[in-house]
Every structure is written in C-alpha cells, then in structure tokens.
Amino acid sequence: MISDADQLMQNLVFMLLVFSVMATPVVAVISEAVFLLMTVKRPDKITRKKKSLFFTIDLITVVLAVVLQMAYLSFFDVMFSADWQTQLYNSQKHQPVYTGSLPTFITIAVLGIAGLCILNLINVNKTPPLIPTLAMSALYLGILLSIVFTIHVIDFDRMGSFELYLLLPPIAYILMAFRAICGVISDYAPSENRMSKVESSSTLSTFLSMLEDAKHWPAIALVMTIPMLGILICILMIFGQAPDAAIKAFTETADFRLSQKIPPQQLYYDEHYLCTVAAGGDTKIVRPLRMGIRHGHPVVVNRQLCIANAFEQVLEERTPRFHKLVRSVYDTFGFPVARLIRTRRAADIVYFIMKPLEWAFLMVLYLSDINPEDRIAMQYTGTVKKD
C-alpha cells in the first residue's frame, strides 16, 4: 500500500520530470541567444575556455533536440517504421521521412553537425580559409534541412502550444550556427603571409582576395552550398540513392505538409477490446476475413472477433443480467490490458491467448443456436447489434 507521502513524492517527481522536458527547448533557445549576443557584442571577452563550454552545450542541445522531437512525434502516434504504403490504425501516422531517402537525409544532417564542429574546433588562423568556408556551406545545408523538416511535421491547423515546441530546435540550431560563424570571423586575423600572389587581373585572384577577408566567407559559403549539394548527390548516387532523394525524403510520405502520397485507408480497432485489437495482428496469424463496420468505423474482421461478438450477443439475448456482469468485469480488467497492445507482435500474442476462449465461445454458440455459423457470419455487417 502506497502512503500519501510516497504518492505525493511520486507526483512531485513526475511533475518535475515533465517540467524539465518542457523547459529544455526554451532554455536551449535562450542560452543560444545569449551566447550569440556575447559573441557579437564582446568578442574579445570570449576565451577559448568559454568557446569550449558553448560548443559542449551546443552538442547537448542537438542531442536533446533530436530525442525530444522524436518523443513529441511519437506522442502523436507517428510510427517511425511505417512508410506511406503501410496500413495503419486509428490515429496512427506514417513516418515523416521516406525510408528510401533516409541515407541522404542523415548524411545532410551529419554534414550540418560536422560543419558546426569544424567551426568550433579549428584554429582559424592556422587553417586554410577554404576549410571554414566549406564548413559554413555544410552548416547552411543543415539549417535548410532543419527548417524544411519542421515545416513538414508541424500541423499548422492545430498549432497549439505543443506544436510551437517543434519550432524551438531549429531556432536553437540557427542561433548556434550564427554564433559559430561570427566567432570564426572575429577570431580571424589577416596576415601578409597568406596574401594572394596571383596576378590581380585574374578571376582567381579576385576569389582569393575575397577569401582573405573573413567577412566575405558567409556569402562565399552560401554560393558554394549549391555545388557542395551537387557533389554530395553524386557521391550518394554511387551508393544507390536517387538524384532527387533529398526531395523524395519529404514528398514520398503521407500525413504531413509536404507529403504527396495517398496512404491506404486508415482502419479502426477499438483499443478497449482485446479481440478487436488482436484482429490487427499479422495477417498470416490472425487471418482476416473481410472488412466490417464497428461504431461507424471500418475494421478488420477475423473469425475470432466474430465468434467473440456473437457469443456476447447470445449472452445479451438469453441472460441479460449475467451479460451485464460479464461486461462490467471485462471492462474493468480488459481495458487496461488492451491499451498496452501497441504492436503487431503484441496483437499476435493476444490472438493466441484468446484461442481457448474462442473455442469455448464457439461451443456455447453451437449448443445454444440453431444456425451458429449464420450468426457468426453476420457480425460487424451493420445488420446486427454490435458490442
């Protein structure tokens, strides 16, 4: 027996955990904004130790952003293992990124993080200018990916306070990217030893002269983003990725803003009822017979489900009081169990567990009904009373 004090402590711990999860994105954005302001306003006060601290916080923020975004999407029944053509149930949603384009998506994301790491870790005065410039280009690709992904997954029609949390990770990433760029520019000190020796009339000389001024690096990096993406696509094509994989990552999906695929019709099963849930298991095991109607929704119907419903119908007709008792007991203990069944494998297990009861129900039907198979066949057709 849990005491009131223990219960209060558990509630406080739970509330603290929820508050921490909710506050983390907000704190991350505020922290990154402060770090950016410090870097821009007082670059001379940013020591190497402070830069290391900022970078450590950046990495922690990136990891937490990925975890929290996945947790948030999972909370709204996003199935990260289901492409658009997969049959889903109830309020489930397909995964937001097409499986075939995941290598391209992950590569661009990793490239963006790599660019951030390079800008934070290099000594810019001992590094060729082209390296930080390319790192900025990679960073731009990461920013673009984060913005497109956020637009893709946010439900602007719902747009509640929870949806706003999906805006915070890309904002934090953009702030840390700008801070890294500003930090590199402020740290760069021009040197005569690095001045261009190419004839001033050549195009190459103009480009090298621009590289000698760190303030030009962000603009040069923006121009270089396109050839960098082109080279990346060519490399990924060697490993089997389509040339337009970056676009297909979002368009070859369903249920989201940039999706262009129409998924199979969403099926429904009542999460409160074990037999209904079990009908959503592997087709080779539960052997669905047809589509039926339950509570106004299309459902997958198998023989076990029909037998269970027909048995309950007989109970309700012949022994209404006993049926009321059975339904009360089942509703009390069956609901919590059924709510735990979230995967096909779990539904398969429930199907086997219910097998002995199915045989018992069938025996009762054959002993009490003149045409038991007719009763079974008519379940969930809309012509008989449903449970």
Number of C-alpha atoms within 10 A of each C-alpha: 4 7 8 9 9 11 11 12 12 12 12 12 12 12 12 12 12 11 11 12 13 14 12 17 22 14 15 25 21 15 19 24 19 13 19 23 14 16 21 15 9 11 16 11 10 16 10 11 9 12 17 13 11 20 19 12 15 24 15 11 23 18 10 17 21 12 11 19 18 13 13 16 19 15 10 11 16 19 16 16 12 19 21 23 15 15 16 20 18 14 11 17 25 23 24 28 27 26 19 16 20 16 18 24 23 12 14 23 19 15 20 25 22 17 24 28 18 18 25 24 14 13 14 21 14 8 11 13 18 15 15 26 25 22 23 30 28 27 33 24 23 27 21 17 19 21 17 14 20 18 16 19 21 19 16 12 6 9 10 10 8 12 16 12 19 22 17 21 24 23 19 23 26 22 23 27 27 21 25 26 25 19 21 22 19 16 15 18 12 12 9 7 7 13 12 17 10 13 10 12 8 9 11 13 15 14 12 18 16 16 20 21 14 23 16 14 23 20 14 19 21 17 12 18 20 13 11 16 16 13 12 16 19 14 13 17 15 9 10 12 18 17 16 12 22 21 15 22 22 25 19 22 25 23 20 20 18 20 20 15 15 12 17 12 12 16 17 22 22 18 20 18 19 24 26 26 27 32 27 29 22 17 13 8 14 20 16 18 13 12 14 19 17 21 13 9 13 16 23 24 26 21 19 25 26 23 25 23 22 28 23 20 20 18 18 16 11 12 11 14 12 12 17 13 11 14 15 12 11 14 13 11 10 16 15 14 14 21 14 12 19 12 13 16 14 17 25 22 14 20 25 14 13 18 12 11 14 21 14 14 20 20 13 15 23 12 10 13 12 10 10 18 15 11 19 20 13 15 25 25 15 13 9 12 13 15 15
